[in-house]
Amino acid sequence: MASNRDLLPRESLLWIFAAQFVALLPQLSQLPLWIGFAWAFAVYWRLEVFRGRRDLPGRALKLLVIALTVAGLAQTYQRWFALEPMVALLALSFTLKNLELVSRRDAFVSLLLAYFVAATLFVREQSIPYALYGLIATLVITAALAAQLGSFSARPRRALGLSLRLLAQATPLMLLLFVVMPRLGPLWNVPQDTSAGRTGVSDSMAPGDFTRLSKSAKPALRISFDGPIPPPEQRYWRGLVYSEFDGRTWRQGFGVDPRNGGRVYWNSGERPLPQVGPRYRYQVIQEASRSPWLFALARPASDSAGVGETADDRLVKRSPVYSRFAYEVRSWPRDSQVIQSTLSGAERRRNLQLPADGNLRIRDWVERLRRRGLSGEEISSQLLALYNREFTYTLSPPALGRDSVDEFLFDSQKGFCEHFAGSYVFAMRAAGVPARVVAGYQGGEWVSGEEYLLVREYDAHAWAEIWLDGRGWQRVDPTAAVAPERVRDGLESAAGEEFMRDSLLPVHRFDILVKLRLQWDMINYRWYQTVISFDSEKQRDTLQRLVGELSPLRMALFFATPVAVVLFGILLWTRFTGRGRKQPVVERLYAVFCKRMARAGITRRPGEAPRDFAERIALESPPLAEFSGRATDAFERAGYGGDKEALNELRRLLRWRLGLSFRVSARKNRLMGH
């Protein structure tokens, strides 16, 4: 069993555990539950060691714990080289360090690991609340480091005060480095586990999927325009195209999905652009979706790094969007382009595909119209008129069975956008007209304070496109035939009382809450524009505005001048505040004590806590042990507890007993050759 001399004091352990808890807390919702229990057990074991009830684990037990840890990670994660298992491994290393936490060196290693664990907080999210929490975590970890200097420094007020001063002094240097340091690729570009939960529009569409999204008011896109802004009825932000149907679920299918045979043009020059200029230029800031789909108006092109264009007028990213992502877009609406004359055989077959059986009633309905000699456009008009006369737009549609299209069209006649788009495309394909479902977002709320369009999750929408010879792909939104206000004014206007009915706090019903929510979103938008998206291009523009033409000499002066000014200001502040501030009586008395101890041959070390100093006096000069202990106890009670009797006791000790004790101690030291 380790001796008491080897163990860290109680205050140091408590500060270390507090720093670990603060660093791990936001990770516990993402990490497996057993890692949180492992940390709690390691802390319990280490406290038992401190109480003398258990021994520190030996080598065999440590090897067993490591083996169990590796087995747990292998069982939990499907692959090792991804973000989630790497963060979990760091958290476990951080946790297991408690089993060998003995010396101050071990404490420093553990707290340095705490900084890295706290930094992983920004892997998944870089919002303002996370940034504030990161500052709090840094404050606590730095305070824990300060507390390792001794029991005097471990007092909460002193440790936190020292941490605040250190962070305040580091802030100017941090801001300077933020501006001048080269922009490096962020940590969160490493591979992540794509099997984890997703948000936003999915890879497939079944009845009820978009109804689920209608319950979320989370931001999805923020779009700022350089020039004209499309009217509400033209704000269709397309992201996915579904061409394969199995009777209930729509999917992209082979040749459409870029991960499964779909072609992507990664360079803007690969696909010729229209001769006329783009009608819209804009920047999209997309929230994390954990999928590669980007959202833009029809016929988009982007020069942003890692963004490509598909043959069916969509944008995709080389890697999934794990964190907020900004990209520039130019769009050419189809009415400004030369129309493709024919549809390839493979594409025609793909967009006419239907299951071999099922949904017989809609097939018979379409066949009767075709026998009457109606064209594809006329059948489309008949179906849209039917939607308008007999159907109801609702966020609470009834459940559908195997023949979902038939049950929707001829039985329930109540649905959301995916019901209308899916049934319309099925009917048009049955009529021999190539058709496909398009998913994305429609509409958006204009934020005049920052001049951008805010698109939320509940703006998720599905519509249809049909191929007409001589006119190409044409957008048809069957939902607009039932609830035109959905396209013109948004989901809230179309859904009425059903809108966000199940939310805990119906923000949309209170004007003040609506305004506060918009204000908060504007703050987040400005935060992203100013801080998160501060890339190398923005850095270069900022430096050019500050110093003009960039050169090594100017950069050196720009870097050195503020550092020199800050250091000079600190020097002046220290000198003037140090002269003007009167040292407290108890500190002056303790300084007298330290000076006389130095004359006796025992000098207090820099940063040494009073209690640690008293323990060293007892080891090096036993005759002074009782006196130094009483003097230190009186100093601590007077200095931290405000005990006036203790202050008087310290005066008496220094006045009468200290002189005799020091003379005796000094004489003995000289005789012993010290």
C-alpha positions, 0 to 999 in steps of 0.5 A: 500500500502506498504511504501517506507521503506518496498520496496527493492531498484531499484538496488536490484530488477533489479539484482533479475530479471536478476538472474531469467531471466538467470536461466529461459532462458534455461527452456523456450524452454521446459516449456509451453509458458504460464509460460514464460508469467506468469514470465514476468507479475509478473516482470511487476507487481512488477515494477509497485509496485515499481513505486507506481502505484499498490499495492502488491496482497492481500491474496485473489488475491494470492489464485486465482493466485495459483488456476489458476497455479494448473489448468494450470499445470493440463491442461498441463501435463497428470501426476504430478509425472514426471520430467517435471511437477516438473520442471514447478512447481519449475519455477512457485513457483520461478515466483510467489515469485515476487508477495510478494518480499518486504524485503531482506529476500524475495530477499534471498529466491528468489535467493536461488530458482534461484540456484535450477532452474539453477540446473534443467538445467542439468536434460536434458543435461550435455554437455559442453555448458550447463555446461558453461551456468550453470557457467554463471547462478551461477555467475549472481545469486551470483552477485545478492546476493552480490548486496543485501548488499546495493547500493554500492554493487549493482554496476555491476562491484563490484557485478560481481567482488565479485561473481567471487572472491567467485566462485574462492575461492570455486573452490578448495573445489568443485574439492575436493568434486567432488573426495571424496564425495560418488556418489549419484543417479543423479536428472535426474533419476526421471520419465520423460514424455515419451510422449514428442518428441523422437529422434533416431530410433522409435518404429515403421517403416513406409516409410519415417521414416529413410529418416528423420533421414538421415537429422540429423548429431547428434551423436547417439552412441560412441563405444570404443573397448577392442580388435579387431574392427569389419570391416565396413560390420559387424557393424550392431548395432541392437536395435529393431525388427519389426514383426507385419505389418498392410500393411503400418507400421511395429511394434514390436508386442506382444511377441517382445516388452518387454513392451508387453509380450516380455521376457527380461533376466535381469541377465546374468546367466538366458540365457546361454552364448556360450562356446567360448569367445566373439569376441568383447568387447566394451563400448557404450555411447548412447545419450538420446533417451527417449526410453529403446532400446539399441544398440549392435552387434548380440548376446550381453550380458551386466553386466551393471546395469539395462540392460537386454537381449531379446530372439531376441538378443537385449539389453534393459534398465529398464527405458528409456534413458533420458540422456547419458548412458554408458554400457559394452557389449560382443558380439558373432557373430552368426557364432561362436554359436551353431545354434538353431535347430527349431523355436517355433510355436508361433515365426514361426507364428509371423514371417509369419504374413501378412495382410489378403489383400492388396499388391496383385502383390507381392503375385502373383509374389512370388506365381509364383516363388513357383510354379516353385519349387524355395526354399525360398533361391532361391526366396531371390536370385531372389528378391535381383537380382531384386533390383540390376538390376532395383532399385535406392537408394535415400534419396528422394523416392516418396510417397507411398499409401495404397499398399506401397509394391506393389507401391515400387516394381512395380512402383516407384522402388526408395527407402531408407533402410526401403523400401528395408527391408520392401518389402523384409520381406513381400516377404519372408513371402509370400514365407513361410519363417519366416522373420523380420525387424531389425532396428538400426544403420549401420557403424560409423566413426572411430575417431583416436584421442580418438580411438572410433567409432562415429555413427550419426543419419544419420547412422540409418538403417533397414535390414532383417533377415530370418530363415533358417532351420539348419542355424538359423536367417541369416542377409540379407541386401537388401540395400547392393544389390542396394548400397553396398557402403552404408554398406562399406563406409557409407551413404555419399558415397551412397547418393552422392549429396543428402547427407545432401542437406537440411542442413543450413551449409553443414559441410561435404563439407569443410574439415576444418569444418569436422575436427573441428566437429570431434575435438569438438566431441572428447572433448565431449567424453573426457568430458563424460568419465572424468566428467559425467561418474565419478561413484563410481567405477571410484571414488574408482580407483582414490582415490586408485591411490592418497592415496593407500589403502583406510582408514578413516585416509587416507581419513581424511588427504587427505581431510584436507591437501588441505583445510589447504594449500588453507586457508594458501595460502589465508592468505599469499596472503591477508597479503602480498597484503594488506601490499603492496597495498596503499589505495586510497585517497578517501577510506582513507578520508571516513575511517576518516569520519567513525571513527569520526562518531563512536566517535559521537556514530554512528558506521558503521556496517560490510558490510553496504553500504555508502548510507545506513549508511548515511540514518541511521545517519539521523535517529539516529542523525538528526543534522548530516543528511545534512552533512552526505548526502553531504559527502556520495554524494561526496565520491560516486562521487569521488570513482566511477565517478573519480570526482576530485572536489568531492574529494576536497569537501570531504576534505573540509567537513572533515577538517572544518565542520566535527569538529564543527558538531561532537562536537555539536552532541557529546555534545547533545548525552551526555546530552540526556544520549546516 
